[in-house]
């Protein structure tokens, strides 16, 4: 039976209802521009809600010496000089105003006794600049933005999966998708599209992303529309993901646990970070802590299950219950573990896509006219290592900026040229999958992708493994010709899984090819066959299709930021 079809129109379409998409929608409403937000899961359950520890801004409420310039210097230093300086300046200079917006919307920040917003240390920050709401910061942020968007009557379509951005002659005119509940097809005509649909960390076996998110939707949508991907190989493996239960392996234990004074020990009881960063120890950068944990496990000093211990039990119980309530509840629910008395068994988990869609630093516009990308879908801020707390502030700053740019683009248009063929092709893509009835199971192929990436493109990589990974992904792609898709009375989740698989394969190819090209060890990218940083590879790698990678120079750092930066050291990284 043919699925019903609806057509809607708006000035700006925002794909994604996490923090980035919501902030863009609010800005559009404040400017009086009509917009529609679409998300494939309920708005209160977007990935942003999982962010725990905090949001960065140089408010100087705790350390008066802090400044946006120092925030920028820390960000660039820990990016191993791969972050775009212009992007970094935009975010760090605009961070305080973004926090002010959240206060205006009613977000409940933790505060000091005199009313100041409280700020705590996160790894590799010079000063205390991470504002927070317990360790539920992302959830509180998401709730605040949803409440504000709803108060401003911003239309939000939950459970709509966008499969294609509609383009004619490199100009956007909308998007196509389907409702995952009843299968209704949607043609959404729009003057501009803002892509805010997350990263690609679900293509690893142990990941902090949940089952049906972050397969690389943004990568696929952008590339098929004519965009490019920058630095897909630069993926942050967070040091502390849970090992069990198996169905939630990789679930994050917030960096706030280390920020509050948690310590890491290997299987024989040593605080092993003294080997990798004796000055900062557990408050070192995420890439070093993750590599330290990985090395301890790989060299046989891990726990019996293949992890390390993260211990906060020495902290006062009241501190844990007020500053780490989510960590406490998560461990109690998943493992019946009381973190006030017992350590947590953790291991590195794929956590954040530091690369993403290629965008311009000024407004996050892409190669395609009328298309913007924001949040984890975009690239430029993080380079080879993301500072904890920078992701939430990025989505606020650029959500506002991109929305303003998209609104201006829509206002300038006198006419919009559409393409019936593009709409027909998008419809046919869905219909062909709905008629697929081969012997291959989509879920098995997704697991095959995740196993391949875990084995060949994890914390430490080498050329032989990366090439083997590419060959394996190619074989999986061939098998997708024989998949089966069976929607039923419960909905069209099967169809969504098939599109997730398409996205995951493209994201895996981009990641593996860029990881091969980056023949050095820098930040999160550890090549055991190239253990040293190569100054000639202080470039961004831009991927546009299989076999097509360009090297893009990184911009100059302004003197007022450069003078505050510390030396980028390779100490504690891979040793020959």
Secondary structure by P-SEA (a helix, b strand, c coil): cbbbbbbbbccbbbccccaaaaaaaaaaaaacccbbbbbccccccccccccccccccccccccccccaaaaaaaaaaaacccccaaaaaaaaaaaaaaaaaaaaacccccccccccbbbbbccccccccccccccaaaaaaaaaaaaaaaaacccccccccccbbbbcccccccccccccccbbbbbccccbbbbccccccccccccccccccccaaaaaaaaaabbbbccccccccccbbbccccccccccccccccccbbbbbccccccccccccccccccccaaaaaaaaaaaaaacccccccbbbbbcccccaaaaaaccaaaaaaaaaacccccccbbbbbccccccccccccccccccccccccccccccccccccccccccaaaaaaaaaaaaaaaaaaaaaaaaccbbbbbaaaaaaaaaaaaaaaaccccccaaaaaaaaaaaaaacccccccaaaaaaaaaaaaaaaaaccbbbbbbccccaaaaaaaaaaaaaaaaaaaaaaaaaacccccccccccccccccccccbbbbbccccbbbbbbbbbbcaaaaaacccccccccccc
